[in-house]
Amino acid sequence: MSYLHFDKTLMTNLEETLPREILRTNRSGAYHCTTIVDCNTRKYHGLLVIPVPNLDDENHVLLSSLDETVIQHGAEFNLGLHKYQGNHFSPNGHKYIREFDCERVPATIYRVGGVILQKEKIFVHYENRILIRYTLLEAHSATKLRLRPFLAFRSVREYTHENPKASQEYQTIENGIKTCMYPGYPELSMQLNKMNEFHFEPNWYHGFEYTKEQERGYDFNEDLYVPGYFEVDIKKGESIVFSAGISEASSRKLKKMFESEAADRTPRDSFFHCLKNSAHQFHNKQDNDHYILAGYPWFKCRARDMFISLPGLTLAIDEIDEFEETMATAEKAIRQYINDEEVTYKIHELDDPDVLLWAVWAIQQYAKEVSREMCFNKYGKLLEDIINYILKRKHDNLFLHENGLLFANGTEKPITWMNSTVNGRPVTPRTGYIVEINALWYNALRFIADLLRENNNEGIANLLDMQADKTGVSFVEVFRNEFGYLLDYVDGYMMDWSVRPNMIFTVAFDYSPLDRTQKKQVLDIVTKELLTPKGLRTLSPKSGGYNPNYVGPQIERDYAYHQGTAWPWLVGFYMEAYLRIYKMSGLSFIERHLIGFEDEMTHHCIGSLPELFDGNPPFKGRGAVSFAMNVAEILRILKLLSKYNY
């Protein structure tokens, strides 16, 4: 039995299948995403969703879906599934599904009378192309396959509706057609690896509804254009490959292309392999540049997310080259930024005050996993330049005070990872001395000082250590309270006494201004008030404003975003902190806790982790279907555990 296998009982139950989604990417920004029954429930869903750089910075749905119809003796059995107005599902093709398997490639087996048809989908790496292979496993008489494409040609942020501007023109190409609905878009080429008939029958289908958008308080209906359908004979034992891409393919090579791509996939046959595959999906290579996307389906490359995710997505799965390639692009962007030049790379929010410090942390992980010598040779100059940039007070919103702490203004604009806003104002206006920024600062000073000292730069190392000494004393004085935990931020006489997870970084980092007793007190508070099976809560239930359920319209979700919801990536740092305190005796606790995340492999986005969870039982997954920091931190902890067990 496959690790990711779903039988007929589950697949024919829409209450079970519609919340389960599947994601495949080409590692260049394009993706395929839908539910495991191929019924789109989000405006972001589609068979072929790609960036169109000459239009904007968004992804665009070209091919929304493809309905298959099996024809025998003149009888037609439509295997498609869509939700229309009035809670009406049609054509109810899910009732023919016998099983769904997602170990190597997504594979659905349909049974219609004596016909057994297998459908397998694969997204080609580094190319805007999806391939679908149909194999007739069983049939007792002549069988035809009809394929009806539903086209959108729109941004993932918008909807399409019937309109006179949509072009119905198409051109015949080898075993298929190519068409383009609007100027500025690439042509969509749809082909089969076998001679077929295309029947031009242009029609708009109206009233598609997307339940996930309805739940989120957005518009949720659209129309889709169908240019016609392909019809092809298929024999028992025969495989036919359908291709949709923005360039013509050689139809004779489609079968080999599918087999080659499938052979290149790591089977999702374990928790680790699921996360490893998921990690690969966040990579976005554009020419010579290498980025990490923050999540799917709507996030772009965000600087903080990239640096926090990078060690887990690369080093934790022994992909050193991927780390170095990504950091090479990031370093170019950082140098543009600290030299006060225009940043020409597609990395967003690089100016947030904690970002450079997270970059130092990411490089620190490289030193631990690869070698300190290689780290110094590759990144020593960058580390010096970053620390000098901060020490010389060149950052627009990061001020080094005489007490050695860093001060940042977050009253008007969110400046940390807790970045939700309502009406343009931060929901959680963290400002002044912010706990994790100063924990990162202390850690960076000590790490860079030690690295420089090891490479015969005693003078600068001593200066950084002196700075760290001052920072460490002030950190304890400013943040530690009489209850043994750390204030979240301090701005003059304003002290945030809320119990939040940001204090855990001070225990998790290699260098901390806290002694062991103080660290254990912080860990105990976090364990008692913030730990859930799905991550750390962003706010304790005992603190004012606790709001654990990320549901409802946008404004309600924004208020809940960091007010009690649980985030898996935070538990990565929690587990690291736990192992620092309890060492080998903490292993069984960590291993037991990870089971809660393995359970998620068959829910939400199959084989990945969603953005966040409700802070109260049953801890339902919410937000983006696949989130880089979450996948990365669980992988990093699995790597850390392997070292202890070794």
Residue, then its C-alpha position, 0 to 999 in steps of 0.5 A: m500500500s502506498y504512503l499516500h493512497f486513498d480508496k474509493t470510500l474516501m474519494t467518492n465522499l466530497e466532504e473528505t476530498l474537496p478539502r484535500e489539495i494537490l500541488r506540483t510546481n516546475r521550480s521556475g514559478a509555475y504550478h498545478c494545483t487543485t483538489i484530489v478529485d480535480c474539482n477547483t475550489r480556489k481561484y488559484h487552482g488550475l492545471l497550468v498556472i504560470p507567471v507572465p512577466n510582460l503583463d505583471d508580477e502575478n501568476h496566471v491561470l491559462l488552463s483551468s481544467l480538463d474534462e475527460t469523457v469515456i465513450q463506449h457504444g455511443a454511451e458517454f461517461n464524463l469523469g469531470l467535476h465542477k461546482y456550479q451555482g446553487n451548490h450543484f456539482s456536475p458532471n459528478g465524475h468522482k463517483y467513478i473513482r476507484e482509487f487515488d495514489c500520490e506516491r510518485v505522480p498523482a494517479t487516479i483510477y476510474r472504473v466505468g462499467g467494464v472500463i478501467l482508466q488510469k490518469e497520471k499528471i506530471f509537471v515538467h521541471y523548468e518548463n511551463r508544461i503539464l503532461i497527463r497520461y491516460t492508460l486504458l487498463e481494461a476494456h471489452s470493446a472499442t473505446k474513445l476518449r474525449l478531452r474538453p479543455f476549460l480556459a481562463f487566461r486570467s490573473v490568479r487575483e481575478y476572475t474571467h467572465e464571458n466577454p466579446k474580447a476573448s479570441q476564439e481563433y486557433q491554429t492547428i499544430e501537430n496533433g493539436i491546437k494552439t490558441c490565445m484568448y487575449p493580447g499579451y498572453p503566450e499561446l497555449s499549445m494543447q497536443l496529444n501524442k497520437m492522431n486525434e480529431f479536434h472538434f471546434e465547438p466554442n462555448w462559455y460555461h457559466g457559474f463556476e463556484y470556488t468554495k474556498e474563496q467563498e469561505r474567505g469572504y471573496d467573490f467566488n464565481e466565474d465563467l470559463y471558455v471551452p474552444g471545443y474538444f479532442e477525441v481519440d481512440i484508445k485501446k486496452g493497454e495503450s497510453i495516451v499523453f496530453s500536453a499543455g504548454i506555452s510552446e509546441a512539443s514534438s508529439r512523438k516525444l511526449k511519452k518519453m518526456f513523461e517517463s523521463e520526468a516520472a523517473d526523476r521523482t523521489p517517491r513520497d513513501s515516507f514523512f521525510h520524503c514527502l517533506k523533501n519533495s515539498a521543499h523542492q517545490f519552493h525553489n524558483k530559478q529564473d535564468n541565473d537567479h535562484y529564489i525561494l518562494a514563501g508559499y503556494p499558491w499566492f506568496k512571492c519571494r519574501a526576504r525573511d521567509m527565504f533566509i529562515s527557510l533556506p537551511g531547512l530546504t537545502l542543508a537539511i536534505d544535503e543539497i549544499d549547492e542549492f543553498e549556495e546558489t540561492m545565497a549567491t542571488a541573495e548576496k547580490a540583493i543584500r549588497q545593492y541594499i546596503n550600498d543604497e542602490e536600487v534592488t533589481y532582484k525579485i526579493h520583497e521586504l528586504d528592508d525590514p529591520d530583522v532581515l539582515l540578521w536572519a541572513v546571518w543566522a542562515i549563514q551560521q547554519y551553513a557553517k554548522e552543516v558544511s564547515r566554518e572554514m568554507c563559511f568564512n571563505k564564502y561569506g566572511k566578507l558579507l558577514e562583516d559588511i552586514i555587521n558594520y552596516i548595522l553598527k554604523r547605523k546605516h539602516d533606515n529603521l534599525f538604531l543601535h542605542e548606547n545600551g547595545l540594543l537595537f531599536a526599530n519603529g513599528t507603529e505605522k508599518p509592521i516590521t517583523w514576521m507578525n505583519s498583519t494589518v487592518n486599514g493599513r495599520p499593524v494589528t500587532p504594532r511591535t515597536g521599540y526594543i523587539v525581543e527576537i531582533n535583539a536575540l538575533w543581534y546578540n547571536a550575530l555578534r558572537f557568531i561573527a566574532d568567533l568566526l573572525r577570531e578563528n581566522n586571525n582577525e582578533g582585533i575586530a573579534n574583540l570589538l564585536d565581543m565587547q559590543a555583545d557583552k553590553t548587548g547581553v547585559s541590557f537584554v536581560e535587564v530590559f526583556r526579562n520580567e519577574f515571572g521568568y519569561l521575556l517581554d515581547y517588546v519594550d518601547g520606553y515605558m510601554m512594555d508588552w507583557s503578552v506571552r508570545p513565542n518570539m522569546i523562544f529564539t533566545v533559547a534556540f540560538d547558538y549564542s544567548p544572553l540568558d543563562r541555563t536557568q533563565k532559558k529553562q524558565v522561558l522554555d517552561i512558559v512556552t511549553k505550558e501556554l503556547l505549545t500545541p500539536k501543530g506548532l506554537r501559538t502566537l499568543s497565550p490563551k491567558s493573554g488579552g486579545y486571544n483569537p485562535n480561529y483563522v476564519g471568516p472574511q479578510i478583516e476577521r482573519d487579519y485580526a486573528y493572524h497572530q493573535g493565537t493561531a499556531w505556526p509549525w515553523l516556530v516549533g522548529f526553534y522550540m524543539e531546538a531549544y528543548l534539545r539544548i536544555y534536555k539533550m538526549s533525554g528530550l529526544s522521545f518528547i520531540e519524536r512524539h510531537l512530530i507525529g502531529f505533523e506526519d498526520e498532516m501528510t494526508h490532509h490539506c495539501i497532500g504531502s506538505l504543511p499549510e501556513l498555519f493552524d487554529g490555536n484551539p482543537p481540532f487545530k484545523g489547517r488554514g491559509a496557504v496550502s504549502f508554506a516554506m518556513n513550516v516545511a523547512e523547520i520540520l526538515r531541520i529538526l529531523k536532521l538535528l534528531s538524526k545527529y542525536n540518534y547517530 
